[in-house]
């Protein structure tokens, strides 16, 4: 089966493309950036099962031609700009052009070319910090708008739903928690790394970080599990729900993550503060939330995460040591 993955040189998109190729699918990997050494090595290892093409999700005409000429049957739309607060403030149009209009363009290409399934990678940021945030969060939880990134993700979800209603398309939304693990690095569309990445690399480099909101929980998920979940959503013959949570089904505070990292890097220390303005890492109350409920994903795809935090960190450190 020919499958298009957008944002395919990015952290999550690259893992999804690699995992699809490993199952024998023919992957067309689309990105606006030229593959760096990391992505090039992944593509080369996949052989004929991954073909890279440079393109932009803002180019609607070119996208339709690509989908039509490539015989694409399914699309995983991972392309997105992950902005910092300053990025949103300085250049909001780029966030909207890529994260919202890019989704619309991909949906149009999928519709016009009769693509069998469209998988959109959304974000758990749409949940904000619900009341009772230590409780598992289900997909029917009321959503929150707290930034241009979240506006674009929510509106893209609505577009997926509307296209399904209007045209009978199979559109699926996966709300992704915080991914971490191998291949995470700065790219043209993503300069802000996960907090797990920041803590791990600070520990390895002997740096001490200052943390604000150290006791507030967030969902985290090892990227291999993320890729497996999205591959299952892409390849499943039938899905009963339009929206699925994608994560490990567990939430951890920065303090808990840092403590777990210290078991791998003895001597790693950090400071905690109530002053977010002078902290290296911050979890604000507005972004704290409990674990994601994975009942839908488990039921429809038989997915079960195999990397709880302890195992995920162990695998991450093993990869880092092997690759350096």
PAZAPA-4460 file (N, C-alpha, C; in steps of 0.05 Angstrom, whole numbers, plus 32768, in hexadecimal, padded with zeros to 4 digits):
% residues 324
    n_x    n_y    n_z   ca_x   ca_y   ca_z    c_x    c_y    c_z   seq   type   mol
   8011   7FE8   8000   8000   8000   8000   8012   8019   8000     1      X     A
   800A   802D   7FF0   8019   8046   7FEF   800E   8059   8003     2      X     A
   801E   8063   8015   8016   8075   802B   8027   808E   802B     3      X     A
   801A   80A5   802C   8028   80BE   802D   802A   80C7   804B     4      X     A
   8042   80CD   8053   8047   80D8   806E   8052   80F5   806A     5      X     A
   8043   8108   8074   804D   8124   8073   805D   812A   808C     6      X     A
   806E   813E   808A   8080   8143   80A1   8092   812C   80A7     7      X     A
   809B   811F   8092   80A8   8105   8095   80C5   8106   809E     8      X     A
   80D1   811E   809E   80EC   8120   80A9   80EC   8129   80C6     9      X     A
   80D5   812F   80D1   80D2   8138   80EC   80D3   8120   8100    10      X     A
   80D3   8127   8119   80D6   8113   812E   80C1   80FC   812C    11      X     A
   80A8   8103   812E   8093   80EF   812E   808E   80E4   8112    12      X     A
   808D   80F6   80FE   8088   80ED   80E3   809D   80D9   80D9    13      X     A
   80B6   80DD   80E1   80CC   80CB   80D9   80C8   80B0   80E5    14      X     A
   80C0   80AF   80FE   80BB   8095   810A   80A4   8086   80FE    15      X     A
   808F   8095   80F7   8077   8088   80EB   807F   807E   80CF    16      X     A
   808D   808E   80C0   8095   8085   80A5   80A6   806B   80A7    17      X     A
   80B9   806B   80BA   80CA   8054   80BD   80BB   803B   80C5    18      X     A
   80A8   803F   80D7   8098   8028   80E1   8086   801D   80CB    19      X     A
   807A   802F   80BB   8069   8026   80A5   807A   8016   8091    20      X     A
   8092   8021   808A   80A3   8013   8078   80AB   7FF7   8082    21      X     A
   80AF   7FF5   809C   80B6   7FDC   80A8   80A0   7FC7   80A6    22      X     A
   8087   7FD0   80A3   8071   7FBD   809F   806D   7FB6   8082    23      X     A
   807E   7FC0   8070   807C   7FBA   8054   806D   7FCE   8043    24      X     A
   8063   7FE4   804F   8055   7FF8   8040   8069   8009   802F    25      X     A
   805F   8014   8019   806F   8026   8009   8069   8042   8012    26      X     A
   807C   8050   801D   8078   806A   802A   8084   8080   8018    27      X     A
   8073   8093   8012   807C   80AC   8006   807F   80C0   801C    28      X     A
   8098   80C8   8021   809F   80DA   8037   80A1   80F6   802E    29      X     A
   808E   8107   8036   808D   8123   802E   8096   8136   8044    30      X     A
   80A7   8149   803C   80AF   815D   804F   80B9   8175   8040    31      X     A
   80B7   818D   804C   80C1   81A5   803F   80DF   81A9   8043    32      X     A
   80EA   819A   8056   8106   819C   805C   8115   8185   804F    33      X     A
   812D   818B   8046   813F   8176   803C   8146   8164   8053    34      X     A
   8146   8149   804F   814C   8137   8066   8168   813D   8071    35      X     A
   816A   813F   808B   8184   8141   8098   8190   8125   809A    36      X     A
   81A7   8123   80A6   81B5   8109   80A7   81A4   80F4   80B5    37      X     A
   8197   80FC   80CB   8186   80E9   80DA   8170   80DE   80C8    38      X     A
   8161   80EF   80BB   814B   80E6   80A9   8156   80D6   8092    39      X     A
   816C   80DF   8086   8177   80D2   806F   817F   80B5   8076    40      X     A
   818A   80B1   808D   8192   8096   8096   817A   8084   8099    41      X     A
   8164   808F   80A4   814C   807F   80A7   8141   8078   808C    42      X     A
   813F   808B   807A   8135   8085   805F   8146   8070   8051    43      X     A
   8161   8073   8053   8173   8060   8045   816F   8044   8050    44      X     A
   816B   8042   806B   8168   8027   8077   814F   801A   806E    45      X     A
   813B   802A   8067   8121   801E   805E   8121   8015   8041    46      X     A
   8136   801C   8033   8138   8013   8017   8122   801E   8005    47      X     A
   8117   800D   7FF5   8102   8015   7FE2   80E7   801A   7FEF    48      X     A
   80E5   8015   8009   80CB   8019   8016   80C5   8036   801E    49      X     A
   80DA   8047   801C   80D5   8063   8021   80E2   8073   800A    50      X     A
   80D1   8085   7FFF   80DB   8097   7FEB   80D6   80B4   7FF4    51      X     A
   80EA   80C4   7FF6   80E7   80E0   7FFF   80E0   80F2   7FE8    52      X     A
   80CE   8105   7FED   80C8   811A   7FDA   80C6   8134   7FE9    53      X     A
   80D3   8149   7FDE   80D2   8162   7FEB   80B9   8172   7FE2    54      X     A
   80AA   817C   7FF4   8092   818B   7FED   8087   8199   8006    55      X     A
   8072   81A9   8001   8067   81BA   8016   8049   81B6   8018    56      X     A
   8040   81B2   8030   8023   81AE   8034   8013   81C7   802E    57      X     A
   8020   81DD   802A   8012   81F6   8022   800C   81F7   8004    58      X     A
   8017   81E5   7FF5   8014   81E5   7FD7   7FFE   81D1   7FD0    59      X     A
   7FE5   81DA   7FCE   7FCE   81C8   7FCA   7FD0   81B9   7FB0    60      X     A
   7FD7   81C7   7F9B   7FD7   81BB   7F80   7FEC   81A5   7F7F    61      X     A
   8004   81AB   7F89   801A   8197   7F89   8013   817F   7F9A    62      X     A
   8005   8183   7FB0   7FFD   816D   7FC1   7FEA   815A   7FB3    63      X     A
   7FD6   8166   7FA4   7FC4   8154   7F96   7FD3   8144   7F81    64      X     A
   7FE4   8151   7F72   7FF4   8142   7F5E   8004   812C   7F6B    65      X     A
   8010   8131   7F82   8021   811E   7F8F   8010   8106   7F98    66      X     A
   7FF9   810B   7FA4   7FE8   80F5   7FAD   7FDD   80E5   7F95    67      X     A
   7FD5   80F2   7F81   7FCA   80E4   7F69   7FDF   80D4   7F5B    68      X     A
   7FF6   80E1   7F55   800B   80D3   7F46   8019   80BD   7F56    69      X     A
   8018   80C0   7F70   8025   80AC   7F81   8014   8095   7F88    70      X     A
   7FFB   8095   7F7F   7FE8   807F   7F85   7FE4   807C   7FA3    71      X     A
   7FE3   8092   7FB1   7FE1   8091   7FCE   7FC6   8087   7FD7    72      X     A
   7FC6   8073   7FE9   7FAD   8068   7FF4   7FA7   8073   8010    73      X     A
   7FBB   807A   801F   7FB6   8084   803A   7FCB   809A   8040    74      X     A
   7FC3   80AD   8051   7FD3   80C3   8058   7FD6   80C6   8076    75      X     A
   7FEE   80CA   8080   7FF3   80D1   809C   7FFE   80EE   809B    76      X     A
   7FEE   8100   80A6   7FF5   811C   80A5   8002   8125   80BF    77      X     A
   801D   8124   80BE   802D   812B   80D6   803A   8146   80D4    78      X     A
   8039   8153   80BC   8046   816C   80B8   803A   8182   80CA    79      X     A
   804B   8190   80D8   8041   81A5   80EA   8059   81B6   80F3    80      X     A
   8053   81CF   80F9   8066   81E0   8107   8060   81DE   8125    81      X     A
   8074   81D8   8135   8071   81D8   8152   807D   81F1   815E    82      X     A
   806D   8206   8162   8078   8220   8168   807D   8224   8186    83      X     A
   8091   8234   818C   8094   823F   81A7   8080   8256   81AA    84      X     A
   807E   8260   81C3   806C   8277   81C7   8075   828F   81B7    85      X     A
   808F   8292   81B4   809A   82A8   81A4   8093   82A4   8186    86      X     A
   8095   828C   817D   808E   8286   8161   8071   828E   815B    87      X     A
   805F   8287   816D   8042   828E   8169   803F   82AC   8168    88      X     A
   804D   82BA   8179   804A   82D7   817C   8056   82E5   8163    89      X     A
   806D   82DB   815A   807B   82E9   8144   8070   82E2   8129    90      X     A
   8069   82C8   8125   8062   82BF   810A   804A   82AC   810B    91      X     A
   8033   82B6   8114   801B   82A4   8116   8011   829A   80FB    92      X     A
   8016   82A9   80E6   800C   82A0   80CC   8019   8286   80C3    93      X     A
   8032   8282   80CA   803F   8269   80C2   8032   8251   80D0    94      X     A
   802C   8255   80E9   801F   823F   80F8   8004   8238   80EC    95      X     A
   7FF4   824C   80E4   7FDA   8247   80D8   7FDD   823C   80BC    96      X     A
   7FF0   8247   80AC   7FF3   823D   8091   7FFB   8220   8090    97      X     A
   800D   8218   80A1   8016   81FC   80A1   8003   81EA   80B0    98      X     A
   7FFC   81F1   80C9   7FED   81DF   80DA   7FCF   81DD   80D4    99      X     A
   7FC4   81F2   80C9   7FA7   81F2   80C2   7FA3   81F0   80A4   100      X     A
   7FAE   8203   8095   7FAA   8202   8078   7FB7   81EA   806C   101      X     A
   7FCE   81E1   8077   7FDB   81C9   806E   7FC9   81B1   8071   102      X     A
   7FBA   81AF   8087   7FA8   8199   808B   7F91   819A   8077   103      X     A
   7F86   81B2   8072   7F71   81B5   805E   7F7B   81AC   8043   104      X     A
   7F93   81B4   803B   7F9E   81AC   8021   7FA1   818E   801F   105      X     A
   7FAA   8181   8034   7FAE   8164   8034   7F93   8156   8032   106      X     A
   7F7F   8160   8041   7F64   8155   803F   7F59   8157   8023   107      X     A
   7F5D   816E   8016   7F53   8171   7FFB   7F61   815D   7FE8   108      X     A
   7F7B   815A   7FEB   7F89   8147   7FDA   7F7E   812B   7FDF   109      X     A
   7F79   8124   7FF8   7F6E   810A   7FFF   7F52   8106   7FF3   110      X     A
   7F42   811B   7FF5   7F27   8119   7FEA   7F27   8116   7FCC   111      X     A
   7F36   8126   7FBE   7F36   8126   7FA1   7F42   810D   7F95   112      X     A
   7F53   8100   7FA4   7F61   80E8   7F9B   7F56   80CF   7FA8   113      X     A
   7F3F   80D1   7FB5   7F31   80BA   7FC1   7F44   80A9   7FD3   114      X     A
   7F53   80B7   7FE4   7F64   80A9   7FF7   7F53   809A   800B   115      X     A
   7F5C   8082   8012   7F4C   8070   8023   7F4B   807A   8040   116      X     A
   7F60   8085   804A   7F60   808F   8066   7F73   80A6   8069   117      X     A
   7F6A   80B9   807A   7F7A   80D1   8080   7F7E   80D1   809E   118      X     A
   7F97   80CF   80A7   7F9E   80CF   80C4   7FAB   80EA   80CB   119      X     A
   7F9E   80F8   80DD   7FA8   8112   80E5   7FB5   8110   8101   120      X     A
   7FCD   811A   8103   7FDA   811A   811D   7FD4   8134   812C   121      X     A
   7FC3   8132   813F   7FBC   814A   8150   7FCC   8149   8169   122      X     A
   7FC4   8157   817D   7FD3   815A   8196   7FC2   815A   81AE   123      X     A
   7FCC   814F   81C4   7FBD   8151   81DE   7FBC   816D   81E8   124      X     A
   7FCA   8180   81DB   7FC8   819C   81E3   7FAB   81A5   81E1   125      X     A
   7F9B   8198   81D1   7F7F   81A1   81CE   7F6F   819C   81E8   126      X     A
   7F79   818C   81FA   7F6B   8187   8213   7F71   819C   8228   127      X     A
   7F86   81AB   8225   7F8E   81BF   8239   7F93   81B0   8253   128      X     A
   7F8A   81BC   8269   7F8D   81AF   8284   7F71   81AB   8290   129      X     A
   7F64   8194   828A   7F49   8190   8293   7F47   818E   82B1   130      X     A
   7F30   8193   82BC   7F2B   818F   82D9   7F2E   8171   82DF   131      X     A
   7F39   816C   82F7   7F3E   8150   82FD   7F54   8144   82EC   132      X     A
   7F69   8154   82E8   7F7D   814D   82D4   7F8D   8134   82DA   133      X     A
   7F8A   8129   82F2   7F98   8110   82F7   7F89   80F9   82EC   134      X     A
   7F70   80FD   82E4   7F60   80E7   82D9   7F66   80E2   82BC   135      X     A
   7F62   80C9   82B2   7F67   80C4   8296   7F55   80D5   8285   136      X     A
   7F60   80E0   826F   7F52   80F2   825D   7F47   80E3   8245   137      X     A
   7F2D   80E4   8242   7F20   80D7   822B   7F1D   80EA   8214   138      X     A
   7F18   80DF   81FC   7F17   80EF   81E4   7EFF   8102   81E4   139      X     A
   7EEA   80FD   81F3   7ED3   810F   81F4   7ED6   8125   8209   140      X     A
   7EEE   8127   8215   7EF4   813D   8227   7EF0   8158   8219   141      X     A
   7EE3   816B   8226   7EE2   8186   821A   7EFD   8191   8213   142      X     A
   7EFF   819F   81FD   7F18   81A9   81F3   7F1D   81C6   81FB   143      X     A
   7F36   81CE   81FA   7F3E   81E9   8202   7F4F   81F6   81EC   144      X     A
   7F4A   8210   81E8   7F5B   821F   81D5   7F6D   8231   81E6   145      X     A
   7F87   822E   81E3   7F9A   823E   81F2   7FB2   8247   81E2   146      X     A
   7FAF   8249   81C8   7FC5   8252   81B7   7FBF   824D   819A   147      X     A
   7FCE   8259   8188   7FCA   8256   816B   7FCF   8239   8163   148      X     A
   7FE2   822C   816F   7FE8   8210   8169   7FCF   81FF   816F   149      X     A
   7FC3   8203   8186   7FAC   81F4   818E   7F94   81FA   817C   150      X     A
   7F91   8214   8175   7F7B   821B   8163   7F7E   820C   8149   151      X     A
   7F96   820B   813E   7F9A   81FD   8125   7F95   81DF   8127   152      X     A
   7F9D   81D3   813D   7F99   81B7   8141   7F7B   81B1   8144   153      X     A
   7F6D   81C0   8154   7F50   81BB   8158   7F41   81BF   813E   154      X     A
   7F47   81D5   8130   7F39   81DA   8117   7F3F   81C5   8102   155      X     A
   7F57   81BB   8102   7F5E   81A5   80F0   7F4E   818C   80F6   156      X     A
   7F4A   8187   8110   7F39   8170   8118   7F1D   8174   810D   157      X     A
   7F12   818C   8110   7EF7   8191   8105   7EF6   818E   80E7   158      X     A
   7F0B   8196   80D9   7F0C   8192   80BC   7F0B   8174   80B5   159      X     A
   7F1A   8164   80C4   7F1A   8147   80BF   7EFE   813C   80C2   160      X     A
   7EF1   8144   80D8   7ED6   813B   80DD   7EC2   8144   80C7   161      X     A
   7EC5   815C   80BE   7EB3   8167   80AA   7EB7   8159   808F   162      X     A
   7ED0   8154   8088   7ED5   8146   806F   7ECA   812A   8070   163      X     A
   7ECC   811D   8087   7EC0   8103   808A   7EA2   8103   8086   164      X     A
   7E95   8118   8091   7E78   811A   808F   7E70   8121   8072   165      X     A
   7E7E   8133   8066   7E76   813D   804B   7E7C   8128   8035   166      X     A
   7E93   811B   8038   7E9C   810B   8021   7E9F   80ED   8027   167      X     A
   7E98   80E5   803F   7E9A   80C9   8046   7EB6   80BF   8049   168      X     A
   7EC9   80D2   804E   7EE5   80CA   8051   7EEA   80BD   806C   169      X     A
   7EFE   80AB   806C   7F07   80A0   8086   7F1D   80B2   8090   170      X     A
   7F16   80C4   80A3   7F29   80D6   80AF   7F2C   80CE   80CD   171      X     A
   7F45   80CD   80D6   7F4A   80C5   80F1   7F5D   80D9   80FE   172      X     A
   7F57   80E1   8117   7F67   80F4   8126   7F75   80E5   813C   173      X     A
   7F8F   80E7   813E   7F9E   80DC   8155   7FA9   80F3   8166   174      X     A
   7F9F   80F6   817E   7FA9   810C   8190   7FC1   8102   819F   175      X     A
   7FD8   810D   8197   7FF2   8103   81A0   7FFA   8111   81BA   176      X     A
   8003   8101   81CD   800F   810B   81E5   802C   8114   81E0   177      X     A
   803B   8118   81F4   8057   8122   81F1   8069   810A   81EB   178      X     A
   8073   810A   81D2   8085   80F4   81C9   80A2   80FB   81D0   179      X     A
   80B1   80E6   81D6   80CE   80E9   81DB   80DC   80D0   81D1   180      X     A
   80F6   80D3   81CD   8106   80BB   81C6   8119   80C0   81AF   181      X     A
   8123   80AB   81A3   8137   80AD   818D   812E   80BE   8176   182      X     A
   8141   80CB   8169   813E   80DC   8152   8132   80F7   8157   183      X     A
   812C   80FE   8171   8122   8118   8177   8139   812C   8175   184      X     A
   8135   8140   8164   8149   8155   8160   813C   816D   8154   185      X     A
   8149   8184   8155   813D   819C   8149   813B   8199   812B   186      X     A
   8125   81A2   8120   8121   81A2   8103   8116   81BE   80FB   187      X     A
   8113   81C2   80E1   8109   81DC   80D8   80ED   81E3   80E3   188      X     A
   80DD   81CE   80E8   80C2   81D3   80F2   80BF   81CF   8110   189      X     A
   80D4   81C6   811D   80D2   81BF   8139   80EC   81C6   8147   190      X     A
   80ED   81DC   8155   8105   81E4   8163   8103   81DF   8181   191      X     A
   80EA   81DA   818B   80E6   81D5   81A8   80E5   81B7   81AD   192      X     A
   80F9   81AD   81BC   80FA   8191   81C1   80E8   818A   81D9   193      X     A
   80E2   8170   81DC   80D2   8167   81F2   80E1   816C   820C   194      X     A
   80D3   816D   8222   80DF   8171   823C   80EF   8159   8244   195      X     A
   80E7   8141   823B   80F7   8129   8241   8112   812C   8233   196      X     A
   8112   8135   821A   812B   8139   820B   813D   814D   821A   197      X     A
   8131   8163   8223   8141   8177   8232   814E   816B   824B   198      X     A
   813E   815C   825A   8148   8150   8273   815E   813B   826D   199      X     A
   8159   812A   825A   816D   8115   8254   8187   8121   824B   200      X     A
   8186   8135   8239   819F   8140   822F   81AD   8151   8244   201      X     A
   819E   815E   8255   81AB   816D   826B   81BA   8159   827E   202      X     A
   81AD   8142   8283   81BA   812E   8294   81D4   8124   8287   203      X     A
   81D3   811E   826E   81EA   8113   8260   8201   8128   825E   204      X     A
   81F9   8141   825D   820D   8156   825A   8216   8162   8274   205      X     A
   820B   8158   828A   8213   8161   82A5   8208   817C   82AC   206      X     A
   81F2   8184   82A0   81E6   819E   82A6   81CF   819B   82BA   207      X     A
   81CB   81B0   82CA   81B5   81B0   82DD   81A0   81C3   82D3   208      X     A
   8187   81B9   82D1   8171   81C9   82C7   8160   81D2   82DF   209      X     A
   8152   81E8   82DA   813F   81F3   82ED   8123   81EE   82E2   210      X     A
   8112   81E2   82F3   80F8   81D9   82EA   80E2   81E7   82FA   211      X     A
   80CE   81F1   82EB   80B6   81FD   82F8   809E   81EB   82F2   212      X     A
   808C   81E8   8305   8076   81D6   8302   807F   81B9   8303   213      X     A
   8092   81B3   8313   809F   8199   8313   808C   8182   831B   214      X     A
   8077   8189   832A   8065   8174   8333   804C   8170   8322   215      X     A
   804A   8180   830C   8032   817E   82FB   8034   8168   82E6   216      X     A
   8020   8158   82E2   8022   8141   82D0   801D   8149   82B3   217      X     A
   802B   813A   82A1   8026   813C   8284   8028   811F   8279   218      X     A
   801A   811B   8263   801C   8101   8256   8035   8100   8245   219      X     A
   8043   80EA   8246   805B   80E6   8236   805A   80CA   822A   220      X     A
   8067   80C7   8212   8066   80AD   8204   807F   80A9   81F4   221      X     A
   808B   8092   81F6   80A3   808B   81E6   809B   8089   81C9   222      X     A
   80AC   8094   81B8   80A5   8099   819C   80A0   807F   818C   223      X     A
   80AD   8069   8194   80A7   8050   8186   808A   8047   818A   224      X     A
   8080   804C   81A2   8063   8046   81A7   8051   8058   8197   225      X     A
   8059   8072   8195   804A   8085   8185   8048   807C   8168   226      X     A
   805E   8074   815D   805F   806C   8141   804D   8053   813D   227      X     A
   804F   8040   814F   803F   8028   814D   8022   802E   814E   228      X     A
   801A   8040   8160   7FFD   8047   8162   7FF3   8054   8148   229      X     A
   8002   8066   813C   7FF9   8073   8123   7FFA   8060   810C   230      X     A
   800D   804D   810B   800D   8039   80F6   7FF3   8028   80F8   231      X     A
   7FEC   8021   8110   7FD3   8011   8113   7FBA   8021   810B   232      X     A
   7FB9   803A   8111   7FA3   804B   8109   7FA2   804E   80EA   233      X     A
   7FB9   804E   80DE   7FBB   8051   80C1   7FB3   8037   80B3   234      X     A
   7FBB   8021   80BD   7FB7   8007   80AE   7F9E   7FF8   80B7   235      X     A
   7F91   8000   80CC   7F79   7FF1   80D6   7F64   7FF1   80C0   236      X     A
   7F57   7FDA   80BD   7F42   7FD8   80A8   7F2A   7FEA   80AF   237      X     A
   7F22   7FE9   80C9   7F0B   7FF9   80D2   7F12   8006   80ED   238      X     A
   7F08   801E   80F0   7F0B   802C   810A   7EF0   8037   8111   239      X     A
   7EE9   8035   812B   7ECE   803D   8133   7ECC   8059   813D   240      X     A
   7EE3   8066   8141   7EE2   8081   814C   7EF1   8094   813A   241      X     A
   7EE9   80AE   813A   7EF8   80C2   812A   7F11   80CD   8138   242      X     A
   7F12   80C9   8153   7F28   80D5   8162   7F33   80C1   8176   243      X     A
   7F4E   80BF   8178   7F5B   80AD   818A   7F72   80BB   8199   244      X     A
   7F74   80B5   81B3   7F8B   80BE   81C2   7FA3   80AC   81BB   245      X     A
   7FBA   80B8   81B8   7FD3   80A9   81B2   7FE8   80B1   81C7   246      X     A
   7FEE   809F   81D9   8002   80A4   81ED   8008   808A   81FB   247      X     A
   8016   808B   8212   801C   8073   8221   8007   806E   8236   248      X     A
   7FF4   8080   8239   7FDF   807C   824D   7FE9   8081   8269   249      X     A
   7FFE   8091   826C   8009   8098   8286   8013   80B5   8286   250      X     A
   8012   80C2   829D   801B   80DD   829F   8030   80DF   82B5   251      X     A
   8044   80F0   82B1   8059   80F3   82C5   8060   8110   82C8   252      X     A
   8069   8118   82E0   8072   8133   82E5   808F   8135   82DC   253      X     A
   8099   814D   82D8   80B5   8151   82D2   80C7   8147   82E8   254      X     A
   80BE   8149   8301   80CE   813F   8317   80D1   8120   8314   255      X     A
   80BB   8113   830E   80BC   80F5   830B   80CE   80ED   82F3   256      X     A
   80CC   80FC   82DD   80DD   80F6   82C6   80FA   80FB   82CD   257      X     A
   8100   8111   82DA   811C   8117   82E1   8127   8102   82F4   258      X     A
   8116   80FA   8307   811F   80E5   831A   8125   80CB   830C   259      X     A
   8115   80C4   82F8   811A   80AC   82E9   8133   80AE   82D8   260      X     A
   8138   80C6   82CD   8151   80CA   82BD   8169   80C7   82CF   261      X     A
   8167   80D0   82E8   817E   80CF   82FA   8186   80B2   8300   262      X     A
   8175   809F   82FC   817D   8083   8300   818F   807A   82EA   263      X     A
   818E   8087   82D3   819F   8081   82BC   81B9   8092   82BC   264      X     A
   81B7   80AA   82C7   81CD   80BC   82C8   81D1   80C5   82E5   265      X     A
   81DF   80B5   82F5   81E4   80BC   8311   81F1   80D7   8313   266      X     A
   81E7   80E7   8326   81F2   8102   832A   81E3   8117   831C   267      X     A
   81CF   810F   830B   81BF   8123   82FE   81AE   8132   8313   268      X     A
   81AE   814C   8312   819F   815C   8326   818F   8172   8317   269      X     A
   817B   817C   8324   816B   8191   831A   8161   81A2   8331   270      X     A
   8159   81BB   832A   814E   81CD   833E   8130   81D0   8338   271      X     A
   8120   81D4   834C   8104   81DA   8349   80FE   81F6   8352   272      X     A
   80EC   8204   8344   80E6   8220   834A   80C8   8225   8345   273      X     A
   80BE   8239   8351   80A3   8243   834B   80A3   825A   8337   274      X     A
   80BB   8262   832F   80BE   8279   831D   80C2   826F   8301   275      X     A
   80AC   826D   82F2   80AD   8263   82D6   80BF   8273   82C4   276      X     A
   80C1   828D   82CA   80D0   829F   82B9   80EE   8299   82BA   277      X     A
   80F7   828C   82CE   8113   8286   82D1   8119   8268   82D1   278      X     A
   8107   8259   82C5   810A   823C   82C4   8112   8233   82A8   279      X     A
   8121   821D   82A6   8128   8212   828C   8111   8202   8280   280      X     A
   8103   81F4   8291   80EC   81E4   8289   80D4   81EB   829A   281      X     A
   80BD   81ED   828D   80A5   81F7   829B   808D   81E5   8293   282      X     A
   807E   81DC   82A7   8063   81D2   82A2   8050   81E5   82B0   283      X     A
   8040   81F3   82A0   802D   8205   82AB   8013   81F6   82B3   284      X     A
   8005   8200   82C8   7FEC   81F3   82CF   7FD9   81EF   82B8   285      X     A
   7FD9   8202   82A5   7FC7   8201   828E   7FCE   81EA   827B   286      X     A
   7FE6   81DF   827D   7FED   81C9   826B   7FF1   81AE   8279   287      X     A
   7FEB   81AE   8293   7FEC   8195   82A2   7FD4   8184   829D   288      X     A
   7FD8   816A   829B   7FC1   8158   8297   7FCA   813B   829E   289      X     A
   7FB5   812B   82A3   7FBA   8110   82AB   7FBF   80FE   8293   290      X     A
   7FBF   80E4   8297   7FC5   80D1   8281   7FAE   80D0   826D   291      X     A
   7FB4   80C9   8255   7F9F   80C6   8240   7F92   80AA   8242   292      X     A
   7F79   80AA   823F   7F6A   8090   823E   7F6E   8084   8222   293      X     A
   7F78   806C   8221   7F7E   805E   8208   7F6A   8049   8201   294      X     A
   7F52   8049   820D   7F3F   8034   8208   7F37   8032   81EB   295      X     A
   7F32   8048   81DE   7F2B   8046   81C1   7F41   803A   81B1   296      X     A
   7F5A   8043   81B5   7F70   803A   81A5   7F75   801C   81AB   297      X     A
   7F74   8014   81C3   7F78   7FF8   81CA   7F63   7FE6   81BD   298      X     A
   7F4A   7FEF   81BF   7F33   7FDF   81B6   7F34   7FDC   8197   299      X     A
   7F39   7FF2   8189   7F37   7FF1   816C   7F50   7FE7   815E   300      X     A
   7F68   7FEA   816A   7F80   7FE3   815C   7F91   7FCE   816C   301      X     A
   7F88   7FC6   8183   7F97   7FB4   8194   7FB2   7FBF   819C   302      X     A
   7FB4   7FDA   819D   7FCD   7FE7   81A4   7FD1   7FE5   81C2   303      X     A
   7FEA   7FE0   81CA   7FF1   7FE2   81E6   800E   7FED   81E8   304      X     A
   8012   8003   81F5   802D   800E   81F7   8040   7FFB   8206   305      X     A
   8058   7FF9   81FC   806B   7FE6   8208   8082   7FF4   8216   306      X     A
   8081   800F   8216   8097   801F   8222   808C   8032   8237   307      X     A
   8086   8027   824F   8081   803A   8265   809A   804B   826A   308      X     A
   8098   805F   827A   80AE   8073   827D   80C8   8065   8283   309      X     A
   80C9   8052   8295   80E2   8045   829C   80EF   8037   8284   310      X     A
   80DE   8029   8275   80E9   801A   825D   80EF   802E   8247   311      X     A
   80DF   8042   8244   80E4   8056   822F   80FE   8064   8233   312      X     A
   8104   806D   824C   811D   807A   8252   8135   8067   824E   313      X     A
   8131   804E   8256   8147   803A   8252   814D   8037   8235   314      X     A
   8138   8034   8224   813C   8031   8207   8149   804A   81FB   315      X     A
   8140   8062   8205   814B   807B   81FB   8168   807E   8201   316      X     A
   8170   8078   821A   818C   8079   8221   819D   8065   8212   317      X     A
   8192   804D   820E   81A0   8039   81FF   81A6   8043   81E2   318      X     A
   8192   804F   81D6   8195   805A   81BB   81A9   8070   81BB   319      X     A
   81A8   8082   81CE   81BA   8099   81CF   81D7   808F   81D2   320      X     A
   81DB   807C   81E3   81F7   8071   81E7   8200   8063   81CE   321      X     A
   81EE   8054   81C1   81F6   8045   81A8   81FC   8058   8191   322      X     A
   81EE   806E   8190   81F1   8080   8179   8207   8095   817D   323      X     A
   8212   8096   8195   8228   80A9   819A   8241   809A   81A3   324      X     A
***
